[in-house]
């Protein structure tokens, strides 16, 4: 995963910084494209490869925040599997895994 936009900088208590306040807005725009597409895939365009990369990079940053400690096994699986996400559908499946343990990156 590229570290182009995100570093190991986390907020107080090891919480991830929210994408809405991050840098130039490219991540924010990419996430909006992704969310719109998933809400209405027939009429909203699929994210480009670059947009999807930004969303996946943010999700990798988010899930690797030091504040997330439990459930250890599921977190380990999510942290490892985000590195292999290549499509919007794979990202949706990964996000479902996050929501099943109470984490909502987007």
C-alpha positions in Angstrom: 0.0 0.0 0.0 1.3 3.4 -0.9 1.8 5.9 1.8 1.1 8.9 -0.5 -1.6 10.6 1.6 -1.5 8.9 5.0 1.2 8.5 7.5 1.3 6.9 10.9 -0.2 10.0 12.4 -3.2 9.3 14.6 -5.2 11.5 16.9 -5.6 11.4 20.6 -5.9 7.9 22.1 -4.6 6.5 18.8 -7.8 7.3 16.9 -7.6 7.6 13.1 -8.1 11.0 11.7 -11.4 11.4 9.7 -11.1 11.5 6.0 -13.2 14.7 5.8 -10.4 16.8 7.1 -7.5 15.2 5.2 -5.3 17.3 2.9 -6.4 18.3 -0.5 -9.8 16.6 -0.6 -8.9 13.9 -3.1 -9.6 11.2 -0.6 -12.9 12.8 0.4 -13.9 13.1 -3.3 -12.9 9.4 -4.0 -14.9 8.2 -1.0 -18.0 10.1 -2.2 -17.7 8.5 -5.6 -17.4 5.1 -4.0 -20.3 5.6 -1.7 -22.5 7.0 -4.5 -21.7 4.1 -6.8 -22.5 1.5 -4.1 -25.8 3.2 -3.3 -26.8 3.3 -7.0 -24.5 1.2 -9.2 -26.8 1.5 -12.2 -26.6 5.2 -12.5 -23.5 6.3 -10.6 -20.0 5.7 -12.1 -17.7 3.1 -10.6 -14.6 4.6 -9.0 -11.6 4.8 -11.2 -8.5 2.8 -10.2 -6.9 5.9 -8.7 -10.1 6.8 -6.7 -10.4 3.2 -5.4 -6.7 3.2 -4.4 -7.3 6.4 -2.3 -10.3 4.8 -0.6 -8.4 1.6 0.1 -5.4 3.5 1.4 -7.6 5.4 3.8 -9.2 2.2 4.9 -5.8 0.6 5.5 -4.8 3.7 7.6 -8.0 3.5 9.5 -8.0 -0.2 10.4 -4.4 0.0 11.5 -5.0 2.7 14.1 -3.6 1.7 17.4 -6.9 2.3 19.2 -8.4 -0.9 17.7 -7.4 -3.8 19.8 -10.4 -6.2 19.9 -11.5 -8.6 18.6 -7.8 -9.5 17.9 -8.4 -12.3 15.4 -10.9 -10.4 13.3 -8.7 -7.2 13.3 -5.8 -9.2 12.2 -7.8 -10.6 9.3 -9.1 -7.2 8.3 -5.6 -5.6 8.5 -4.1 -8.3 6.3 -7.0 -8.5 3.8 -7.2 -4.7 3.1 -3.9 -5.0 1.3 -5.5 -7.3 -1.3 -8.6 -5.2 -2.1 -8.7 -4.4 -5.8 -12.4 -3.8 -6.7 -15.4 -1.8 -5.3 -17.1 -5.1 -4.6 -14.1 -6.5 -2.6 -14.0 -3.2 -0.7 -17.8 -3.5 0.1 -17.1 -7.0 1.5 -14.2 -5.8 3.5 -16.3 -2.9 4.9 -19.0 -5.4 5.9 -16.3 -7.2 7.9 -15.5 -4.0 9.7 -19.1 -3.3 10.5 -19.5 -6.8 11.9 -17.1 -5.8 14.7 -18.4 -2.3 15.1 -15.9 -0.4 13.1 -17.0 2.1 10.4 -14.2 3.5 8.3 -16.4 5.4 6.0 
